[in-house]
Amino acid sequence: MLQVVTNKLGKIFKRLTVKSDSHAYDRSLLVLVFTLMGIGLVIVASASMPEGIAISADPFQFLKRHLIYIILCLFVLATVVSVPIDAWHKYTPLILLLSTLGLLAVLIVGTEVNGSLRWLRLGPLNLQPSEFAKLSVVLFIASYLIRRQKEVIDTIKGFIKPLAILALISMLLLLQPDLGSTVVIVVIMMGMLFIANARMISFVGIAVAMLSVIILLIVTSPYRMARVFGFLDPWADPFGRSYQLTQSLMAFGRGGWFGQGLGNSVQKLEYLPEAHTDFIMAILAEELGFIGVSIVIILEFVLVYKAFSIGKRALEKNLIFAGYVAIGIAIWFAFQTAVNIGAASGIAPTKGLTLPLISYGGSSLITIAIAVGLVLRIDFETRINSGQVRITKKTKKTKKLTSEAADDSTEKIKVENNE
């Protein structure tokens, strides 16, 4: 299976070759993504062993699933890189519709886990539509900005129009309930509109209104209030509302500079719930220490920086849709990374958001793989548009024509020599 994936990726990226020392896609970005996936695979294996034993007496249960998700992600990545960005632009309304129907389906036939309806069971797989909603919002806002950017800049009306779609998606997410994904989607939208030079007064007004709604949602929900109070004073109730946070802080404290060593975490031994998903950074901190955490943060920052830089170059080359998509993906990755690490370290309230390319979770890995594939494709098309590279594609027909031309020239030389 792995060999098939490797061959498929090789064929895809072999097409993106050039007649120069430069490349038609950012190979360092691809290496960075594979590095983060590799780190995630190792930490998920370490963090999930106790839970695997408790659930099915198989310490590698979650590792096997995570490996299958990664192989699937490689197929997805190779497929997305092959699809032109114009096709994504063309089918953005359909993608948005499907993601919205997915959120609606969760409320009707979804699987409840820990009191939340967030998953659709498809055979052996659990699909989380909220992850795909993030990507669909990025595509929708980028498409909207192509058609209405002048209106967004000049009037508050253009700023408010996409809020109708945002309100519908947010309502479906809050009914699950999933405030974390709702906040991510709001931040993505506001960030992209800010990059598009929306009027500051409109931006501030809507931002204040949305912040007020989020505060209202927290105040009117007992469990959300408990999370906020637990964040403000975690040691006031270390075995109640702040249990996850206090256990996570203990993991960070035990890690020190260089950690306890890979596999030597104590908190993963059923002390820290969801150690391989939302709080995987705590296990990484305990086992690899401050140095390990710093390396992962730097790699995530470089990933965000590359996505933002690719988007900026695309906008400079007048590839508007592609540019806004890459920037939206950068905002998404940056905010989700900050919230995940902040929640694990006690800097931000606890939210159920994964760490991109590190945490366990099939839907999250697949959507992030799609996003990375889009960024690679945008970089490829930007380089082609700017004339930095020239694609070459050798075929058997061209080789045959070349050999025939060479034979003709040889015959001509012989005739001239005889004469």
C-alpha atoms as one frame of an Amber mdcrd trajectory, in Angstrom:
protein
   0.000   0.000   0.000   2.755   2.451   0.985   4.650   1.629  -2.225   1.541
   2.414  -4.301   1.182   5.778  -2.540   4.858   6.591  -3.080   4.634   5.755
  -6.788   1.464   7.829  -7.179   3.045  10.863  -5.506   6.186  10.387  -7.588
   4.193  10.426 -10.819   2.240  13.509  -9.792   5.251  15.582  -8.793   7.346
  14.291 -11.697   4.948  16.107 -14.002   5.886  19.318 -12.266   9.479  19.297
 -13.570  11.292  22.161 -15.232  14.175  22.841 -17.600  16.163  24.773 -15.029
  17.563  24.600 -11.511  14.298  25.922 -10.073  11.226  23.829  -9.333   7.607
  24.348 -10.245   6.489  23.731  -6.667   7.889  24.389  -3.205   9.682  21.174
  -2.269  10.650  22.536   1.130   6.933  22.943   1.946   6.331  19.300   1.038
   9.262  18.189   3.216   7.933  20.357   6.062   4.485  18.737   5.838   5.964
  15.214   5.811   8.146  16.116   8.806   5.147  17.303  10.830   3.203  14.169
   9.832   6.130  12.019  10.967   6.363  13.788  14.326   2.612  13.429  14.744
   2.773   9.702  13.971   5.451   9.129  16.624   3.728  11.196  19.336   0.282
   9.687  18.602   1.844   6.221  18.908   3.333   7.111  22.278   0.336   9.001
  23.677  -2.368   6.523  22.610  -0.899   3.240  23.846  -2.549   3.231  27.310
  -5.965   4.100  25.853  -5.569   1.465  23.144  -4.870  -1.154  25.812  -7.859
   0.016  27.889 -10.278  -0.082  24.936  -9.234  -3.152  22.955  -6.093  -4.620
  24.565  -4.199  -3.442  21.466  -1.596  -0.755  22.277  -1.235   0.091  18.568
  -4.931   0.498  17.777  -4.790   4.275  17.336  -1.378   4.115  15.659  -2.767
   1.766  12.976  -5.732   4.064  12.354  -3.508   7.146  12.250  -1.195   5.454
   9.751  -4.176   4.593   7.527  -5.300   8.242   7.712  -1.821   9.433   6.717
  -1.725   7.072   3.714  -5.172   8.335   2.708  -3.925  11.912   3.119  -1.073
  11.227   0.692  -3.564  10.065  -1.936  -5.687  13.156  -1.274  -2.651  15.443
  -1.473  -1.563  13.963  -4.805  -5.087  14.324  -6.217  -5.552  17.941  -5.085
  -2.185  18.998  -6.550  -3.376  17.666  -9.924  -6.557  19.772  -9.961  -6.353
  23.378 -11.329  -7.396  26.132  -8.928 -10.013  27.310 -11.447 -11.871  24.029
 -10.899 -12.062  24.737  -7.165 -13.364  28.213  -7.944 -15.983  26.798 -10.290
 -17.291  24.258  -7.773 -17.076  26.445  -4.644 -20.907  26.774  -4.363 -21.259
  22.982  -4.553 -18.519  22.457  -1.936 -20.204  24.965   0.385 -23.583  23.277
  -0.133 -22.193  19.798   0.593 -20.429  20.949   3.776 -23.631  22.664   4.965
 -25.663  19.511   4.270 -23.030  17.550   6.198 -23.485  19.812   9.228 -27.249
  19.367   8.951 -26.932  15.581   8.611 -24.913  15.429  11.836 -27.866  16.853
  13.766 -30.213  14.240  12.271 -28.216  11.003  12.031 -24.963  11.939  13.757
 -23.098   9.874  16.356 -23.000  11.352  19.848 -19.645  11.308  21.652 -19.135
  12.942  25.051 -22.466  14.761  24.769 -21.763  16.287  21.338 -23.192  15.441
  17.905 -20.153  16.062  15.681 -19.562  12.838  13.778 -21.136  10.963  10.875
 -20.405   7.249  10.920 -19.562   5.917   7.438 -18.725   2.250   7.905 -15.458
   2.041   9.853 -14.835   5.794   9.494 -16.144   8.684  11.584 -16.463  11.858
   9.507 -16.495  15.273  11.197 -18.220  17.773   8.841 -17.115  20.794  10.903
 -13.535  20.264   9.679 -14.651  20.403   6.036 -16.773  23.483   6.821 -13.571
  25.407   7.602 -12.196  24.677   4.142 -15.492  25.497   2.427 -15.617  28.893
   4.203 -12.094  29.704   2.963 -13.135  28.903  -0.624 -16.433  30.801  -0.298
 -14.865  34.005   1.064 -12.129  33.903  -1.607 -14.792  33.502  -4.317 -16.886
  36.298  -2.808 -13.927  38.689  -2.698 -13.322  38.230  -6.441 -16.880  39.277
  -7.219 -17.426  41.886  -4.489 -14.061  43.225  -3.378 -14.838  46.810  -4.413
 -18.152  46.602  -2.571 -16.378  45.209   0.510 -13.906  48.091   0.471 -16.416
  50.882  -0.181 -19.559  49.900   1.711 -20.608  48.088   4.865 -23.227  46.262
   2.773 -20.540  44.276   0.979 -19.022  43.411   4.330 -22.294  42.158   5.830
 -23.487  39.990   2.886 -21.248  36.946   3.600 -22.387  37.058   7.234 -25.637
  35.355   6.175 -23.718  32.239   5.121 -21.528  32.511   8.212 -24.615  32.784
  10.439 -26.140  29.619   8.955 -22.945  27.570   9.354 -22.359  28.949  12.859
 -25.905  28.063  13.919 -25.483  24.469  12.712 -22.135  24.220  14.533 -23.518
  25.636  17.778 -26.367  23.123  17.729 -23.820  20.263  17.904 -22.469  22.118
  20.057 -19.041  23.146  18.705 -18.028  26.660  19.733 -14.366  26.040  18.900
 -14.963  25.428  15.179 -17.395  28.366  15.118 -14.716  30.703  16.451 -12.182
  29.367  13.924 -14.587  30.031  11.042 -15.330  33.551  12.319 -11.601  34.321
  12.609 -10.930  32.971   9.084 -13.654  35.158   7.611 -12.685  38.298   9.517
  -9.003  37.802   8.715  -9.656  37.391   4.983 -11.909  40.463   4.884  -9.232
  42.424   6.736  -6.613  41.382   4.164  -9.050  42.490   1.440  -8.904  46.088
   2.790 -12.399  46.171   4.228 -13.394  49.460   5.839 -11.969  49.618   9.334
 -15.176  50.971  10.855 -17.123  48.047   9.358 -14.497  45.600  10.513 -14.445
  46.920  14.084 -18.238  47.101  14.294 -18.798  43.524  13.125 -15.890  42.254
  15.236 -17.389  43.831  18.363 -20.827  42.412  17.542 -19.448  38.898  17.024
 -17.359  39.117  20.184 -20.509  40.080  22.083 -22.337  37.040  20.668 -19.485
  34.716  21.676 -19.466  36.159  25.215 -23.254  35.714  25.392 -22.914  32.075
  24.278 -20.338  31.482  27.010 -22.348  33.212  29.743 -25.563  31.314  28.896
 -23.859  27.891  28.835 -22.889  26.356  32.224 -20.212  24.033  30.836 -18.597
  26.846  28.828 -18.593  29.070  31.910 -16.971  26.238  33.846 -14.222  26.052
  31.223 -13.605  29.797  31.436 -13.421  29.775  35.251 -11.217  26.710  35.076
  -8.892  28.589  32.742  -8.776  31.674  34.994  -7.971  29.677  38.152  -7.183
  26.047  37.288  -5.979  25.100  40.774  -9.238  26.160  42.451 -10.842  22.879
  41.311  -8.010  20.643  40.045 -10.091  17.438  40.129 -13.277  18.935  38.716
 -13.771  21.534  35.991 -10.000  22.128  35.618  -8.934  18.490  35.628  -7.659
  18.345  32.026  -5.836  21.661  32.308  -4.099  20.843  35.614  -2.974  17.438
  34.305  -1.689  19.144  31.150   0.228  21.719  33.197   1.796  18.896  35.222
   2.954  17.325  31.956   4.575  20.601  30.877   6.223  20.938  34.291   7.623
  17.401  34.250   9.060  17.899  30.770  11.570  20.581  31.707  14.118  21.477
  29.057  14.739  18.091  27.423  11.790  15.971  28.574  11.513  12.584  30.256
  12.307  10.727  27.050  10.101   9.371  24.292   7.534   6.962  25.737   8.179
   7.948  29.358   5.142  10.151  29.931   3.191   9.539  33.131   0.197  11.754
  32.304  -0.770   9.590  29.326  -1.421   6.677  31.720  -5.125   7.547  31.914
  -4.424  10.730  33.910  -4.877  13.113  30.980  -8.043  12.437  28.927  -7.826
  12.733  25.123  -4.036  12.741  25.342  -3.593  11.797  21.664  -6.002  14.446
  20.289  -6.611  17.860  21.849  -3.807  17.624  24.447  -1.138  15.904  22.397
   1.157  18.913  22.902   1.168  18.210  26.663   2.473  14.667  26.076   5.027
  15.983  23.601   6.151  18.546  26.210   6.480  15.877  28.918   8.464  13.481
  26.730  10.539  15.895  24.609  10.590  18.978  26.840  10.864  22.649  25.956
  13.203  21.872  23.045  10.725  19.490  21.431   7.811  21.895  21.882   9.873
  24.744  20.407  10.784  22.680  17.341   7.130  21.832  16.654   6.037  25.466
  17.137   8.760  26.653  14.748   7.742  24.083  12.123   4.081  25.110  12.408
   5.089  28.784  12.138   7.134  28.072   9.000   4.135  26.257   7.502   1.920
  29.292   8.158   4.581  31.687   6.839   4.997  29.714   3.607   1.240  29.592
   3.003   0.935  33.330   3.609   3.932  34.102   1.356   2.520  31.963  -1.454
  -0.814  33.767  -1.141   0.899  37.160  -1.229   2.820  36.245  -4.406  -0.365
  34.985  -6.038  -2.144  38.277  -5.328   0.820  40.174  -6.787   0.453  38.116
  -9.995  -3.271  38.975 -10.090  -4.330  35.425  -9.169  -6.954  36.797  -6.809
  -8.907  33.652  -5.917  -5.749  31.585  -5.444  -4.116  34.298  -3.348  -7.043
  34.669  -0.957  -7.383  30.879  -0.602  -3.724  30.534   0.434  -3.999  33.442
   2.883  -7.234  32.009   4.327  -5.513  28.663   4.863  -2.599  30.446   6.574
  -5.013  32.233   8.944  -6.792  28.940   9.663  -3.559  27.067  10.483  -2.164
  29.934  12.561  -5.251  30.409  14.725  -5.906  26.698  15.253  -2.271  26.084
  16.205  -2.297  29.007  18.640  -5.544  27.871  20.300  -4.436  24.222  20.624
  -1.055  25.050  22.142  -2.572  27.846  24.234  -5.235  25.525  25.667  -2.682
  22.820  26.523  -0.347  25.297  28.243  -3.042  27.289  30.071  -2.709  30.432
  27.951  -6.186  30.073  26.394  -9.456  28.419  27.494  -9.783  24.724  26.687
 -11.281  24.077  23.235 -11.579  20.906  21.182  -9.268  21.911  18.335  -6.562
  19.668  16.906  -2.941  20.633  16.276  -2.489  20.691  12.460  -0.734  17.569
  11.111   0.182  16.410  14.649  -3.003  15.411  16.493  -4.902  12.189  15.935
  -8.068  12.640  13.877  -9.001  11.486  10.389 -11.241  14.372   9.321  -8.754
  16.968  10.538  -5.812  15.300   8.774  -7.708  14.921   5.501  -8.951  18.520
   5.383  -5.500  19.830   6.240  -4.017  17.604   3.504  -6.501  19.140   1.039
  -5.492  22.618   2.228  -1.778  21.845   1.840  -2.431  20.441  -1.637  -4.219
  23.675  -2.561  -1.276  25.746  -1.345   1.156  23.617  -3.373  -1.037  23.968
  -6.465  -1.306  27.742  -5.954   2.477  27.996  -5.677   2.845  25.933  -8.865
   0.407  28.081 -10.857   1.955  31.291  -9.517   5.412  30.245 -10.673   4.090
  29.268 -14.104   2.212  32.570 -14.363   5.310  34.564 -13.472   7.412  32.740
 -16.082   9.918  31.448 -13.541   9.681  27.910 -14.863   8.739  26.051 -18.024
   6.991  22.693 -17.862   8.441  19.864 -19.940   6.660  16.648 -20.768   8.417
  13.970 -22.751   6.314  11.465 -24.691   7.115   8.449 -26.831   5.846  10.320
 -29.879   8.264  13.211 -29.429  11.140  10.796 -28.848  10.224   8.989 -32.108
  10.054  12.259 -34.041  13.425  13.327 -32.605  15.077  10.049 -33.659  13.565
  10.305 -37.159  14.876  13.864 -37.500  18.310  12.689 -36.412  18.258   9.879
 -39.023  17.262  12.357 -41.750  20.119  14.680 -40.846  22.574  11.766 -40.881
  21.428  10.716 -44.373  21.803  14.299 -45.606  25.378  14.431 -44.323  26.189
  11.123 -46.090  24.754  12.402 -49.372  26.739  15.623 -49.122  29.969  13.696
 -48.437  29.389  11.434 -51.466  28.847  14.427 -53.666
